[in-house]
């Protein structure tokens, strides 16, 4: 395959030879793996099992690998010489394990009519060793090993098969050629300038490994790919960056495919109750569900027809895998659904073929999904693997599958909890109520049209009203597609938000003419950042109003309700506010995206910090509410006021209430509500640290407050989540107040494994954050300071 890859005989020698001598070709591969996972020429014990997996040892026992590493030397790390010694020891263990596995496999119980088949035999043997494989690849491996005409029922035949499997990393010739093309398309690492450091073969830049593997595995491998890349993080970014040669790229492709096959095999085995290696065709729908595809009846039936599969067929793992590949190729959608999504993509990508991540929320609203900025960001991060802030059509369809799964989950919860399947439970009013729970608010006309649709399809019993889940999906999806046409007129604001906007507008439309003057409109914006009291501010306001009128027309608002000139009508005001809110949301998106790139936390850790931030926000709100309640308590009886004084106090209170009510009626007040961002003051972070037992002196407190101001976009009001995340990152990296030591002390006092630097902070169950030097397994830390 490649000069660095072993031949079948090279791989076979590892199972037979025990000379205490490592051949040069094996040393070369060992050095490549050692460099990838070591740090400053030292390999931590906690990483040895990753290196063994990289080198295609089978099977790899993490516990045994760690134990052998401990026997190799007394330190927590191994240099390369120690690593060579370790590999010799592990090879002895591997030989013994493989021998035992072969004996167990050959002595297993077989049916009386069992007829040996080489492919079935080696596939079962590999599975007994924890390796999931496909039949088409095994046929080529058997041929490579010269075993085409053998049954592989003898130890020496199984050993030779293992050697051939390792020689090609379990791939077919077609697979390897495709991997070579992908590798060749990746950007090359320039050759070193000195002749001594010149490389004998082409290497690609370390930054190209992830995108290259994504091309190999497809968009649906992204979760596994992140897990794999995280394991090699140190050598792909930061101070120590090592380019990738083809042999290692091939190894990574094998590891990625192993992860994908293993995940699919687990779901297949869960359905294979009698363990005969077969499931029924109708079970393919359940097989796909935990792998990211909850298929509707229409999607299921179309996919079955396209792939020529019947619900009565007996399906082996190869056939199930092939079906899953077909589902992934269509993103689980029907052709009609795909066409609708592609049309929306083209509309918002302006014909460039690339959709900016910032436009995703607008697109989702356009097709009927009310999704928060946070949820959009979470989905985008799962799809935009290369972080280029845009997505092509395939990435967009993958994102829409994620959105579809989230939506189906919400539909399922609303449907199940309200028992629409029961007799007399699905009256029109009850269906409408459940739709509102699921996020839809249809008018009577839309609801009646949706119910007629499911009545005609037989999913709705009108005599004793009950609705099947498939029927509820059809009703909800019809509403999701139909409601936006009306919602677009109102810029996708909900009813409560529209009511707030209308109240503000009507405060100036006292004569109920349906329009307000330009002066009144500017007054409503007086307390915003538009700076309407300046020439430039008014010019920008007029330009935004013109864009809002054009947006209203595009949303099918009649010209009579759009208006022109100095008469400002309500719906253009709605679209005007929408643009302001969208600009704010775009800025929030950019800020969080920049923060996520700046910190050194994993996605899981970011999620845990988000929970912690939410807990601190809630705590701060409760403290503010408690203070307000106390301030509103009836004052103690004091000196009696004179009539004049009492009248003056009353007049002042009435004036304050009038001004407060006036402020609440401005568009600025509405916009502030719509763009509200959760924040925590630095004092709350100080309290959090105290609950951990961290002593914060006056200088440390001053330093932390300065950092809080540095990371905040609005220091007077505290930290938003991106600022909070950057503050946490700084505290970890700088070991602020010896917080890492406090966490380690708690770990030891609880009898847990060391290696973690942060924990519960007195609020969360688990927050496991590594430093870059910490390679031990993350474990939850309980930092309650009783």
N, C-alpha and C positions, 0 to 999 in steps of 0.2 A: 504494500500500500504506500509506504513512505520509508525513507532511510532510517527514521527513528522508530518505526513500528517493528515489532518482533515478527519473525517468520514463524510458521507452524512449529518447526523444530526448536527454535529458540524458546517459544512458549512451553513446548513439551518438556524441555530440559528442567524447567522450574519444578515440575511435578516429580521428576525422577532423580535428578542429580543433587547430591548433598556433599559437595566437596569442600565447603567452607570458602569457596572462591566465587566471586560474582563476575560474570562475563562483562566485557567492555560495553556491549550493546545494552545490557540491562542497567549498567552503571549510568549510561547516558540518560536513559529514561528516568532513573531515580533522581538524577541531578536536576532534571527539568521540574519534576514534581516537588522536590525539596525547595527549590528556589521559589516556586509559586506560593508555597504555604509557610515558608520560614520568615522570620523577621530578624534582620540584622544577623543573618547566618545562624540563627538559632531557631529550632522547631519546637514549639510547645507540645507537651504530652497530649494536651487536649485536641491537637490537630492531627495526630498520627493516623487516626482512622480515615481522615479525609484524604491523606496522601495515599494510603493503601487502596482506597476506592478509585482514586485517580489512576493508579497503576494496575487496575483491573484484578486485584486479588479477590478471590471468592472462597467462601463468603467472608465478609469483614465484620468482626465482632469488636465493637468499640471498647467494651470492658476488657476483653482479652488483649487488644492492642495497647491499651493504657497499662495493663499489668506487665506486659513484656517490655514496654518502654521504661517502667520503673525498675525492672530487673537489669536493664541495659546500663543505666547509670543512676547515681543518687540525686541528680539535679532535676529540675522541672523542665529543662530544655535539652535538646540533642543537637550537637553540631553534625556536620555531614558524615564524619567518621563514625560517630555514635549511631547515626541513622542507618548507615550501611550494616553495622552490627545488629541493629534492631531488625532490619529486613531479613537478614540471615536467620534470625531466631523466629521471625514470623513465618518465613517460608517453611520451616520445620512444622510449625503449628498448622499451616495451610495444608501441607501434604497429609497430615494425620486426619484433619477434618474431611478433606476430599475423599480419603480412603474409607472413612466411616460412612460418609454420605453415599458412596457407591455401594457399599455393603448393604446399607439400609434400603436403598432403592432396589437392588437386585433381589433382596429377600422379602419384599413387600408381597402382600396377598394379591393374587390375580384371579380373574374369572376363569372358569374351566375352558371356555371357548376363546381365550385371549390369544390373538395372533400378533406377534411383534411387528411394529412398524417403526422405522428409524426416526421419522420426524416426531411422531407421538411420544416415542421413548425419550428422546433427548429434550423435548419440550417439558415433559413431566419431570425429568431429572433436574433441569435448570430451575424449575419452579420450586423443587424441594430445597434448592440452595438459595432461594430468594430472588431469582432472576426471572423476569417475565419476558417472553419472547414471542415472535410471530413466525408462523410456519414458512412463509415465503423466504425469510432470511435464513431459517434453519436449513432449508433445502440447499442453499448455496454454501453454507458453512460445511455441511456434510460432504459436498462435492470438493470443496477446498481441502478438506482433511483426508480425501481419498476414501471416504466412507459411504459413497453413494450406493454400493451394493451390499452394505452390511446392515444388520439389524440393531447394532449398538446395544447389545445385551451383555457385553463382556467389559470388564474393568478397563482393559487397555483401549477398547474402542471409545468408551466414554471419556477417558483421559485425552485421547487424541482429538476428540470432538471439542473438549474444553480448550485445548491449545489452539485449534483452528478458530474457535469463537473469539478468543483473545486477539488473535493475529489481525482480525478485521473489525474488532470492537463490536461484533454482532451485526454488522451492516451487510447489505447486499452490494453488488458491484454498482448497481444503479444509484443506490444511496451514496456510496463513496464518491462517485463522479459528481453527483449534485453537491455534496459537501465541498468538493474541490472547487467547483464553480463559485460557490458562495464565498469561500476563502479567497479566491483570486479577485473577487469583486470588492473585497474589503481594502481599506487604505493601508498601504505598506508602511512599516516603520523604516525610516531612513537608515542606511548602513552607517556604522560608526566611522569616524574620520581616520582612525589609526588602523594600520594593516593588522596589528595584533588582535584587535577586537572585531575584525570583519567576520560576519556570519556566513556560514556555508550555504544557507538556504533562506528563502524569503520568510520574513516575519511580518505580522500585521500589528498595528498599534493596539495597545491594551484596551483603549476606548472602543475599538471596533469589535471586541469579543461579544458584548451584549447584543448589539444590532445584528451581527452575523448569526448568532444563535437564534435570534428571533426570526430571521429569514428561514432558518432550517426548521424550527419547530412550529412556526405560525403564531398568530396572535393569541391563540388559546393556551400557549405554553407560558405566558408571561408570568403567572404566579410562581410556577416552578423555576423559571429562569431567574427571577429575583432571588429566590432562595439559593440557587446555585452560585450566582454572581456574588451574593453577600458572603459566601464562604471564602471567596478569593479576593475580597474587597481590598485588603492591604496592598496587593500587588497590581491592582488595576487602577488605583487612584491614590493620591497623596504623595508622600515623599519617595516611596519605592514603587516604581512602575516598571513592570517587566513585559516586553512585547511577547506575542504569541506566535509560535510556529505551528505548522499544519498538524503535526502529531498531537499536540495538545488541543488544538481546535477539534480534532476528531474525537479525542477523549471526552471533551466537554459536550459534544453532540451526543455521544453514547450516554453520558450521565443524565443529560436532559431527557433523552428519549426513555431511559430507564424510569425516571421519575413520572413521566406521563403514562407509561404503560402500567406501572405499579398502581397508580391512582385508579386507572380504569379497571384493572384486574380485581382490586378490592371490591368495587361495586358489582362486578360480574359475579364474584364468588358469593357475595351477599345474597344474590338472586338464585344461585345454583344450589338449591337446598339439598338435592340428592347427591351432589358432588360428582356428577357424571360428566362434567365439562360442557354441559349444554344448558341453555335456557330457551324458553319459547319466544317466538317472534313478538308476541304481544308484550313481553317483559322488557323489550328494548326501550319502551317509553319510560319505565322506571329506572332503567340503566342510565339513561341520559340525564335524569333529573338532578342527582347530586353532582353531576359533572358540569352543571351550568345551564341545562336546557329543560325547562318546564314547558312541554309542548302542548299547545291547544289541540283540539280535535282536528281542526283544519290543517294545522302545521304537521301533525302526526300523519294524517292520511296522505298528504301530498308527498312527504318525505318517503313514506313506505312505497308509494307508487313510483317515484323517481328512481329509487334504488332497487326496485324489483323484489321487495321483501314482503312476505305474507305473515300475518299474525300467527299462523299455524306452523310456520317453519321451525325446525330445530336449529338453534344458533350457537355456534362455538365462539370462543373468544376472538378468533381472527375475524369472523363475520361481524361480531359486535363492535370490534374496533373499527372495521371498515365503515359500518353504519354511522358510528360516531364521527368519523372523518367527514362523511357526507353531510351530517347535521352541522358540523362546524363550518363547512364550506358555504352553507346557506345561512349561517348564523341562527339556525333554528326557525327562520321565517318562511312564510309562503312567498311565492313569486309576487303576488299582489302587495304584500306587506313590504317586501324589499323595494319594489318600484316606488311605493309611496315615500319610503325613507330616502331613497336616492334622489327623488324629486326635491325633497326638503333640503337635502345636503347641497344639491346644485344651486338652490335658491340662495342659501346663506354662504356658500363658498365663492360666490361671484364668478363662477366659471373657471376658477384657478385650479380646481382639483384638490385644494387644501383648505380646510376649515380651521379658523383660529379658535383656540380653546375658549377664548373670551366670548365667542358667539354661541357656544353650546347651549347655555341656559336660554338664550333668545330662541334658538331653534326648537328646544324642548317645549317651550311655552307655545310656540307656533303650532306644533302638532298635538298639543293638549296635555302636556305633562307639567304639573306644578312642582318644581324641584328646587330645593334650597341651594344657595351658593356652596354650602359645605358639602352637600351630597354630590353636586356637579364636580367639585374639586376632587372628591374621593374617587369618582368614576374615571375622571380624566387621568388621574395618576395611575390608575390600573391599565389604561389603554395607551397613554403617551409614554411608552417605555424609554424612548431616546430623549425625552424632555425638550423637544424642539418647539413646543407651544402651539403646534398645529397637528391636525390629523388628516389623513387621506380618507377616502371613502370606506376602505376596508376597516380601518381603525374606528371610524364612525359607526359602522354597522355592528362592530364588536361592542362599542359603548352602548348602542341601543339594545343589545341583548342584555347587558347589565341592567339597563333601565327597565327592560321588560320583566326581568326576574324580580326586581324590587317592587314593581307594580303588581305582579301576580301574587307576591307575598302579602302585600297590603289588601288586595282583593280577597285572598283566601281567609285572612283574619277577619275581615268585615263580614264576609259571607257566613263563616262558621259560627262566629259568636252570636249572630242574629238569626240563625236557624231558618234561612229562607227556603230550605229544602222541605220543611215540615208543611203539612196541610194547613191551608188558611193563613200561612205566615207571610206569604209574598203578595200582600195587597199592594196596590199602586203606591199608596202613601208610605208603606213600609219599605218598599224597594227604593223609593226616593230618599228615605232617611238613611238607608244603608249606603246608597251611592254618595251621600254627603259625607259619611264617615270615611269612605274610600277616596274622597277628594274631589268629587264631581257634584255640581249643583245645576242639574238640568231644569229647564222650565217645563211646564205641563206638556207642551207640544212635542218637545224632544223626547220626554219620557214615554209618552204614548206611542210615538213612532218606534222607539226601541223595544217596547213591550210587544208591539205588533210583529216586529221582526222575529222575536223568539217564540211567539205564539205560532207563527207560520212554520217555524223549524221544529216544532214539537217539544221545545224546551220549557214551555210555560203552560201550566194548567190553570186556565182562567176560571173554571167552575169552582175548584177548591184551591185557590191560589197557592201554588208552590213553584219554585224556580230551581232548576238544576244548576250546579256550579258552572257548567259550560254555558248555560243560558245567561247566568249572571255576568260571565266574562264578555259575552256578546253585547249585553246591555251596556256594561261599563265601557267597553271599547267603542260602541256606537256613540255614547255620550262624550267620550274622550275626543273623538274625531269631530263631532258636530258642535259641541259647546265652544271650542276655540274660535269658530267663525264669528260668533257673537262677542266672545271675550276680546277679540282683537280690537274691536271698537273701543273697548275700555282698557286697552294696553295691558290686559291680563291681570289687572288688580282684582282682588276679591271684593265681595259685597261690602264688607266692613270698611275696607280701604276706600272704596268708591264713595261710601256714605260720608267719610271724613273729608274727602275732597269736595264733595257737593256742599257740605255744610260751610266749608271755607269759601267756596265760590258764591253761595247764596248770601253770605254775610255782606257782600258788595252788590249783589243783584237784588236790592230791596224792593224794586218795582216789579220783579218777576218778569223781566223782558226776555230772559233767556241768554243775555249777553251782558258783559261789563265793559266799562271803558278801559282804555290802555292805562290811564292813570290809576284806576282801581286795581288793575292787574299788577302794576308795578308796586303798589302799596302792599299787596299780599306777599310780594317777594322781598319786602324791605329788610326782613330779618334773616335773609339767606346769604350765601357767599357770592351771589350774583353781582353785588355792588351796583345795584340799580340807581344809586344816587350819583354815579359817575357817568361821563359820556361813553367811555369804553364799555362799562358794565351794561348800560342800556343797549348799546349796539349788539353786544353778545346775546342779550336777552331777546331782542327782536329776531336775530338770526335763529335762535333756538325755537322761538315761537313759530317761525316760518317752517322749520323742519318738523315741528309737531303737527302743523296743519297738513303738511304733505304726508306724514305718517298716518294721520287720521283718514285722509282720502284713500290711501293704500289699503287701510283696514275696512274699506267699504262704508265709511261714514258719509252720509249724504252731504252734498256741498252746502245745503241750507243749514246744516249743523256744524259746519267747519268755519264758516264766516271768513271775513277778510278785513284788511285795514285796521282801524282803531277799535272795532267791535270784536271783543274776545269772547268766544263761546266756550261752553263747558268741556266738550270732548277734546279740543285741542289743548286745553289746560291739563287734562288728564295725561295726554301724550307728552306734554312739556315736562310734567313731573316725572313721568316714566324715564325720560332721557336723563334727568338728574340722578334718579335712583340707579339707573344702569351704569352711569359713569362712576358712581360710588362703588357699586358691586364690582366693576372692572378693577378699580383701584385695590379693593379688598383682595380680589383674586391674585393680582400681581404681587401684592405685599406678602401674602401667605406663600405663594410660589417661591418668591425670593428667600423667605425664611427657611423653607424646607430644603432648599439647595445649600443654605449656609450652615445648617446644623449637621451633626454627625449621628443622628438617631435613626433607627430603622422605622419602617411604616408602623409596626406594632407598637413601638415605643412612643411614636408621635400620637397614636390613638390613645394610649394610656395617659399621656400628658394632656390631651384634649379633655379627657374625663376629669383629670385633676383640676384643670383650669375651670371647667364647668362647676365643680364643687366649690371652688374659691369664689366664683361669681355669685353662686347661690348664697353662700355664707355672707358675702358682703351685702347683698340685697336684703337679707334678713336683718342684718345689723342696722342698715339704713332705715328699714321699716320700723324696727324697734325704737330707734331714736326719734322717728317722726311721731310714733304713737305716744311716746313719752312727752314730746313737745306739745302735743295736742290735748294732753290731759288738762282738766279744768284747773285754772290757777288758784292758788290759795287766796282766801278772802283777805283783802288788805284795806287800805283807807278808802272810805266811801267817796266816789267822784261827785262833783257838782253837776248840775244839769248841763251847764255849758261844756264842761270837760267830757261828759258822757256823749253829748251830741258830736263833739269833735272826734272822739275815738270812733264812733259809729260811722261818721263821714269818711274818715281815713280808711276804715275797713271796707266800706262800700267801694271807694275809689280803687283800692288794691284789688278787690274782686273784679271790678270792671276791667282794669288793665290786664289782669290775668286771663279773663275770658277773651279779651281782644287779642292777646298773644296766642291763645289757643286756636283762634280762627284763621291765623295766617297760613299761607302755604308753606312757609318756612317751618312752622311747627309740625305740619303733616309730613314734610320731607324728612325732618329729623326723626320722627317716629319710624318712618319707612327705612331709614338708613342707620338705625340704632345698632351699635356694635357693643357686645359684651366686653367689659373691662374690669380689671382688678387693680387697686392701688398698690404701691410698693409696700405699704404697711401690712397688707394681708400676706404678702410673701414673707415678711419678717416674722409674722405670727406663725406661719407654716413652718419656718425653720426652727422656731422655738419649740414646737411640738415634737421635733426630732431630737431635741436635746442639744442642739447646736447653740453655743454661747456666742452672741453677736455683740461685740464691743462697740463703743461709739464710733471709732474710725471705720470698722467694718460696716456698720449700719450706714454711715455716710457714703462709703464706696458703693454699697448696693443700691442706694437711692440714686446715685449718679448714673450707675449702669441702667437702672430702670428708666431714667430720663433719656438715656442714650438709645435704648431699644424701642422706646415708645414713639408713636407718631403723633401723640397728643399727651405730653407729659403731665399736664394739669389734671387730666382725667384718668391717668393710670395706663396699664398695659392691655392691649388687645392680645388675641391668641398668638399671632406671629411674634410680637414683642416678648411675650411670656416664654415662648419656646426658645428664643434666642438668649434670654436671660438664663434659662435652665441650662442651655448648652454652655454658656460662659461659666456658670457655677460648677459644672462637672469638670470642664477642662482646667479651670484654675484651682479646683479643689477649695472653693470658697468656704472659709470658716472651718476647714477640715471636714466638710460634709461627707466626703468619701470615707474618711476614717470613722465618722459616726455611723455610717451605714454598715461598714465592715464590722464594727464593734457589735452592732445589733445582730448582724448575721451570726457572729461567733457565739453571742449569748443565747441565740435561739438554736444553736447546733446545726446551722445550715452550711452549705458549701460556700466558700469565699469566692471572690471574683467579681462582685457587683459593687456598684458605687452609689446607687440611689435606691430608694424604696418607697414606702407608703406615704411619707410626709404627713402622717396622721389623718389622711383622708381616703386614700385609695387602697384597694386590696393588693394590687401589684403594679409596680412600675420598675421594670428591669432595664437599666441603662448601662451599656458597656462603655469603658474607655477603649481607645484603639489598641491598647496593650493588653486588654482583658480578653482572653480567648476561651475562658471556661464557659460551661453551659449556663445560660441565664436561668435563675430560679426566682420565684416570688420572695419578697422580703417583707416581713411584718415589722413595721417601725412604730407600732403603738408604744408610747412611753408611759407605761402604767406607773 
